[in-house]
Amino acid sequence: MPNLKEDDNALREVLTQAKIIAVVGHSDKRERTSYQIAQFLRQVGYTVYAVNPLIQEIDGQPSYTALQELPEPVDIVNVFRRSEYLPEIVDEAISINAKTVWTQLDIWHQPSAQKAIDAGLNVVMDACIKIEYVRLKVGLTRDV
């Protein structure tokens, strides 16, 4: 299964079926893209968990140091870290049985993508989850 970025139906299915998203590299700075996108995802009805070992909490919600610490299973691991961190993040995503690894624009690591695919995960790399959500009009088809 290749990068789903080119498959609108697959992207729509991932976004429609997902309920819980872990944002790896979630910043507590409002001007940062990771903060803004996580807020957007919350506003449209997803449960969003921050994963950032350098931050205790964001807007009163706990920030977790690793995916393994999250209190419930995750549908999408949305990555806002540089590509060199992807091998470790993909290993964590596999270990928690996440369904999808989704990396933001300009974040791409082919060996990690292949490893996730081989482990049965969906992979979307180098794509903004908010842009795709809006472009595919997911909110209009989603049961919230």
N, C-alpha and C positions, 0 to 999 in steps of 0.2 A: 504494500500500500504506500503510495508516494505521499509527498507533502500535499495535504488537502487544500492548500492555498488556491489551487487552480480549479477546485471542484465546488461550485456554489451550493449544490444540493448537499454535499457532505458537510460543508461549513454550516449551513443552516441547521442541519440535523444536530451537529455538535452543540451549537448555541441554543437550540430549542430544548434539547433534552437535559442540558446541564442545569443544575440548581446551585452547586457549591463550587466556588472558584478560589483557589489560593493564589495570591499575588506575591510572587517571589521578587524581592527587591522593592517592596512597597515603601515609599518615602513618607515621612511625616511633614514634608514641606509642600505647602499648597500649590506652589508654582511648578512642581515636578510633574511630569507626564504620568508617572506611576500612581501618584496620589489622585490626579484628576480622573484617570481611567477607572481606578478602583471605586471612586465616588460615583461615577456614571453607572458602573455595574451594579452597585448597591441600589441606585435610584430606579433602575429598570427591573429590580426584583431578585437579583442573585444574592445569596449569602456569600460574603467575601471575607476571607481570612488573610491578614497581613503576615508575611514571612520575611522577617528582617532581624537578624541577631543583634543589630546595633541599636534597636529601638525597643523600649518597653511597651509603649502603647501609642495608638494613633486615634485621636478624637475619642478617647475613653475606651477604645476596644483594644484588647491585648494584641501585641505583635509576637509571633512565635519565632523561635530561633531556627527551626527546621520543619520540613513537611511532616516528619514523623510525630511531631508534637500536636498536630491539629486534632481537635476533639471529634471529628467525624470524617467519613470518606469524602474524597474530593473528585469532582468531575473534570475540572480543567485546572492545570497548573499554568498560570500566565506569568511568563518570565520577563522581568525587567532588569536583567543582569547581562554583563558582557558575554560574548560567545565563549570565552575561555572557561567560564563557570558552568557551561551546559553539561559537560560529562557528569559532574557531580550532581547537578540538579536532576538530570534524567535518571540517574541511579536512584535518587530519593523518590522520584515520581513512580518509578517501577516498583520500588519497595513498598509503597503505600497503595498500590493498585489504582493509581489515578487512571482516568479513561483517556485523557488528552493532555499533551504538552503543547502549549501555544507560546511562541516567542514573539516579542514585539518587532517592529520594523528594524531592519539592519542587524538582527540577531539571528545567526545561522551557524550551525556546526553539523556538517554532513554525517560524521561518524556517530554523533549523539542521536541524530534523527534516525539513522538506520538502527541503532541499538533500541530505541523506543519502539520503532515499527516492529522489529523482531520480537519484542516482548509483548506485542499485541496492543500497543497504545496508538491512538490517533496522533498525528503530528501536523501542526500548522506552524511554519517558521516564517519569519520576516513578514509578519502581517499584524496590523493593529486591530485588536479585538473590538474596540469601539467603532472604528471605521467599518469593519465587516458587519457588525451588528446593525448599524444604521443602514449601510448599503443594501443589505439583504432584507431589511424591514422585518427583522426577527420579532420585534416587540408586537407587531400586528398579528403574529401567529402564535404567540407564546401564552401558555396558561399560567398566569401568575396568581 
